[in-house]
Amino acid sequence: MSPPGGADGLQGPAPARKPLLGVSLALSATTGALVALGNAGTAPFLAWLASLAASLALCRQCGPQRRLARSDWLALALLLALAGFFRLYRIGEIPSGPWVDELAAAANAVTLAGRQPFTPFGATPLFEAGPQWVHTPNLYLYFCYAVLWLSGFSQLGVKLISVLPGIAAPPLLYLLGRRFLSREAALLAAGLLAVSDWQVTVGRWGWDEVLVTALTVAAFAALLADVQDRRPSSFFLAGVVTGLAQYAYVAARLSALAAATFLAVRALETRKRRELADLGLFAAGLLQAVLPIAVFWIGHPATFAVREREISIVPRLLAGDLGPLLENVRAYGLMFLVRGDANPRQNIPGLPMLDLVAGVLFVAGLVAAVATWRRAGSLPKRVSVEATTSRRRTGSSCGGAGYANCRKSVTSPLSRSASRRTICISFCSSSLKTLLSPNSW
């Protein structure tokens, strides 16, 4: 049966949607023009928000909407409680104090908020003095200021900048997993993320990449919602969320590239106009969200590429030096299961990034994924062209959790009661490792 409104799944008459579409496009064009003319203040910001609101209102007319079962709501509540406990427990004492990057970002947020005029679409150097190797988008600094203001400008507020998106990531991963896993497998994947020593450690430092992880998971959950439910609006929403991630950490550009590549390969394999239209919807949402900062970057190309120049190994590869690439392959190959980051801020030196239970499940899921690829002929690939560090690969733990709970390799051979026992054992084992690792916090 076709959804209400016809086979394309759009509800309501087409003429009712045209005014919203026109308003959204006009506001987006106004935003880009204002920023290009040097006005990156309140007017383009309000126009940008209005354009996103009009587009999201248009998306609400596209259905049907999938409702969560009561058991799903219970799972989400459990994950929020679990993630919140591990990220908030003794947060004032562990770690013992803020890191220099946290203090610099908080100071920049307060300084920017007190400066006139309001400039959300720009970038601020992390350190005014010294080498300009990191520029933080101003919109993210305003987000930091809002969290600090709500927390009374306390040390807790500095931590909440990353703690809050860290708490949000496991429930979002559950919603993503429910698109292609059983309820038990999705809960196991998200639960392992909630108690992951890697995620908990990084989430207790005020770093912008934690927000990128949460937004990336949300974007891919929206992508898969359309693949399963045939909701074109979800692709646009995924593009918007991916675009918002560009205002945080620079690694979000890889997330956008991965999502666009996924949709492009899907369109090429099916050779259907609908899949090509889905790619266009994603690109439209991404462009609308990222347009203001993209216009700023076009006018300031050095600011756009400052971090890549600092960490990229591409220049050495172009010079014929394959050493950095081989080192990346070796380091990332060992990171998950053998020897992780030696920086105590991010890991216990000498230990792998994944605990024993998650590591074993990761290998089992990865083997199953490769076996599926051999049959279907499709497997996502990505080559790192950045200097090695686990902090830049924080989002990989979400993929690791997903591979670790590939339904065919873990839950299908088990009865429902056995699946629940697996969840309990895995949670307890991974949680124990995290609780016994306060030094890495």
N, C-alpha and C positions, 0 to 999 in steps of 0.2 A: 504494500500500500504506500502510495506517495505521501509525503508529509503535506500538511496544509499549505495551500498556495501553489501547488504544482510540483512537478518532478524535481525542480531545482531546489526545493526546500525553503523557498522564500515565502514568508507569510505577509498577507496584506497586499493590496493592489500596488502595482509598480508606481503609479503617479504619486502615491503617498510617500514614497521613498525619495523621489527626485528632489524635493526642496532640501531635505537633510543632506543629500549628496552635494548639491550645489553650495550650500552654506559651508560644508566641511572643506570643499576644494577652495572656495574663495578665502576662507580664513587661513588655510595653509599657505596660499599664495601671498596673502598679506603678511603673514609671519616671516616668510623667507625674504620678502622685499624689505621689510623694516630692518631686519638684521643685516641684510646686505648694505643698506644705507647708513649703517652705523648705529642704529637704535636697537640695542640689545636689552632694553629695560622692561618696564611694566607693560607697555602697550603690546609688544610682540608676545610677551609671556601670556597675557590674557587671551590674545587671539589664538595662540597655540593650544591653551587649555580648552578654549571653546571649540576649536576644530576637532580635538580628540573627543570631547563630549558629544559633538554631533555625530562623529563616526561611530562611537560606541552605542549611541542611541539607535543609529541605523542598524548596527549589528544585532540589537535586541529584537529586531523584526525578523531575523533569520532564525529558523528553528528546524526541528523541535529541540527543546532543551532536555537533557538527560537529568533525571532526579536521582540523588544518592539514596541508597537504602539506609535503614536505621543502623545496620551493622557497619556501614561505611562511616557514618557520623561518629559512631563509638570508636572506630579505629582512628579517626582523625583526632578525637579528643585524647585518646591514649598517647598518640604520637606527640601531640602538643605538650602534654604533661611530661612525657619522658624527655623530650628535647629540652624543655624548659628547665627541668631539674638539673640535667648535666651541664647546662650552660650558665645557670644562675647560682648554683650551689657555691656558697662562700666566694662570690664573685668579687667582693671587696678585699679578699685576702689572697686569692689565687687567680691570676698571677699577682705577685707582690705589689705591682705598680704598673702604670702605663708605659708603653714603649715610646721611643722618640718619634716614630712615625705617627702614632696616635695623638701625641701632644701637638705635633706640627699641624695635623689635619684639624684638630679641635681649635687651635689658635687661629688658623686661617679661616675657619668657619665663623668664629666670633668677629674677627676683623672684617671679613667681607660683609657680614650682616650689618655691621655698624657703619659701613661706608656707603656713601650716596654717589650716584644713583644705584638703584636695584639692577644688577646685571647677571641674570641667570644663565645667559648663553655666552659664556666665555670660559676661561681656564685660568687657574692660579698656580704658580710654582709652589711645590711643597715647601721648599726653603728659598726665601728671597735671596739670601747670601749664599755664595758657593755655586757649584755646578748645577745647571738647570736640567736635571735628568728626569724629573717627573712633573707633570702639570695635571692638576685635578680639575675636572669640569666643575664650574661654579654651582650648577644645579645640585650636584651631589653634596657640596659644602653647605648649601642651604638646607638640605635634608639633615645633615649632621647638626646644624644649628637648631633645627626644630626639635630633634631628639634631646639635645643638650638643654634647650629651654624648658621642655616638658619635664626633665629630670632635675631641674634646679641647678644646672651647670655644675654637676657633681662628677666624681670619678665614675659613678655608676652610669651616668649618661654617656661618658666616653666609651664605656664597654657596650652599652646598649646599641650603639651604632652598628655593631656587627652581630651582637647577640640576637637582636630581633629577627633579622633575616636568617640567621642560623637556626632559630627555632622554627621559622616558617618552611625551611627547605624539606624536612622529612614529610610533613603532610602533603606538600606539593609533589614530592616523589611518589607518595602513595597514589595520588590522583593520576599521575603519569603511568605508574605501574598497572593500575586497574584497567588501562586501555588494552593491555596485551598479556596480563598475568592473572592468575587466580587471586581471590581475596587474600588467601594465606600467603602466597608468594609476594604480593605487593606489600603486605604488612611486614613481612620479614625483611624485604629490601629497605623499606623506609625505616624500620626499627633499627636495623644495623647502622643506617646513616645517623639516626638520632643518638646512638651511643658510641659512635665511632670516635676513637681517641684522636684521629686525624682531624675530623671536623670539629670536635669539641675544643681541641687545642687552638686551632686557627680562629674559631668563632669567639674565643675569649679575648682576642686582640682586636682592636678597632680598625679592621682593614676593609677596604672597599670591595675586594674580590668576593667576600662572603655574600654581599648583595647580588653580585653577578651570578653566583651559583643558584640562588633562589629564583631569580628572574629567568635564568636559562631553563631550569626545570619547568617553571610555569609556562614558558613559551612552547616547549616541546609537548607538554600536556595538551595545550590548545591545538597544536598541529595534529596530534593523533586523534583528538576529538573530532576533527573534520573527516579524517580518513575513515573513521568508524561510523560516525553519525551522519555523514554527508552534510555538514554545516559549513557553507562557504565562509560565514562570518568568523569562524574560529581561525582561519588562516590569516585574516586581517588582524584579529586580536593578537595572534602569535607574533606578527610583524611589529605591532605596537609595543608589546612587552620586550621583544628583542631590541627595539630601538631605544626604549627607556634604559636598558642595561648599558647602552653606549655612554651614558652620562656618569657611569661609575668607573670601573677599572678597564684598562686598555684591552685585557684579554677577552672582553665581550665581543670584540671584532671577530675573533675566531668562532664564537658561538653563532654570530650572524652568518658567517661564511658556511659553517656546518649545516645550519638550517636551510640556507638557500641551495647548497649543494644537494641536500637530501631531496628537496622539491624538484630541482632541475633533473636529477637522475631519474626520479619517479616519472616526470613528464616524458623524458626520452625513452624510458622503457615501455611505457604504456602507449605513447604516441596518440594521446587523446587530448582534445581541446579543453576538456574540463580540468585536467591536471595542469595544463599550461595556464589556464585561468587562475587556478589555485596559487601558482607561483606568482602571478601578477598581483593577486590580493595580498599575499605576504609582503611582496616588495612595496606595495602601496602603503600598508600599515607601517612598515619599517621606515619608509621615506617620510611619512607624515610625522612620526615621532622624532626622528633624528634630524629633520630638516634644519631647525635653528642652529644646532651645534655644527652641523655639516657646513652651513654657510660660513660660520665663524672659522672652521678649519680651512676652508678654501682660501679665506683671506689671511690665514696664519698657518701656512703649511709646515713651518718649522715646529710649531707647537704640536701639530697633529702627529708628527713622526718622531718627536723627541725621545719617547720611550723605546721605540723600535730601534733607533740608532744606538741606544745604550745596550740592549740585550740581544739584538738579532745576530744570528750567525751567517746570514745570507751573504754579506760582503766577503767573508772568508771562503764561503763555498764558491762564490763566483771567481775568486782568485785561485781556485783549484785545491784548496785545503779541505779535505774531507774529515780531518781530525775531530772538529766540533760535532759534526753529525754522528760520527761513530761513538763519540763520548755520550751524546744524548741518548742514542739507542741503548748503550750499555747501562747508563744511569737509570733511565726509565724502566728498562727491563728488570733491574734489581730492586727498584723502589718499592713496588707493591709487596713483594714476598721475601726479599732477602735483606736488603739494607737500605733504609730510607734516608731522609734528610738528616744531616749531622747537626743542624741548627737546633738547639734546645728550645727555641721559641715555637718550633713547628713539629718536633718529634723527639722521642727519646733517642739520643745518639746510639747507633749500632743496631737498632730494631727496625723492622720493616714498617711501612705505613699502614698496612692492614694487619689486624690481629689474626690468630690462627684460624678461628672459625670462619671469619669473612674471607680470609685468603684461600682456604680450601674450597669454599663455595664459589669464589671468584674463578678459580681454575676450572671447576666443574662446569660453570656456566659458560666460560669462554670456549672450552672444548665443544660444548653443545652448539654455541653460536657458529663456530668454524665449520662444524659438521653440517649445519643448516645452510651455510654459505656454499659449501661444496655441492649441495643439492640444488640450491636456488640460484647460485651464481651472483650473489650480491652481499657485500660486507663493507660497512663504513670504514674508511681509512683516513688517517691524519698523520702527517709527519711534523714533528716539532721543529720549528726554526727559531726557538728562543733558547737562551741560556738555561741550564737545568736548575730548577728549584721546585720543591713540593708546594710552596705557597702559590705559585702560578698555576699549579695543577690541582688546586683544591676541588674544583668541579669534577675532576676525574673520579673522586670518591663516589659521586652519584652514579656514574657509569659503572664503576666497580660494583656498587651495590646491585645495580640492575643485572649485570652479567652474573653476579653471585647467586641470583635467584631466578635464573632462566627456568621457566616453568617445566620445560621438558626434562631438564637434568636434575631438578630438585624435588618438585612437588607432585608431578604426575604419577610417579611410581608409588607414592605414599597414600595411605588412607587419610581421611580428614583428621582423625585423632592423631595419627603419626605426624601429619603436617603441623598440628598445634604443638606437639612435643618438640619438634624441630625448632619452631619459633621460640619456645620457652628456653630451650638449651642454648640456642644461638644468642638470644638477648642476654641471658645470664653470663655466658662466657665473655662476650664482647664488653658488657658493662663492667665485669670484674676487672678486665684489663685496663679500662679507662679509669676506674676508681682507684686502682693501684698505681696510677701514673701521674700523681700531682706535680711532679717535677717538671713535666712537659707543659703543664698549665701555666 
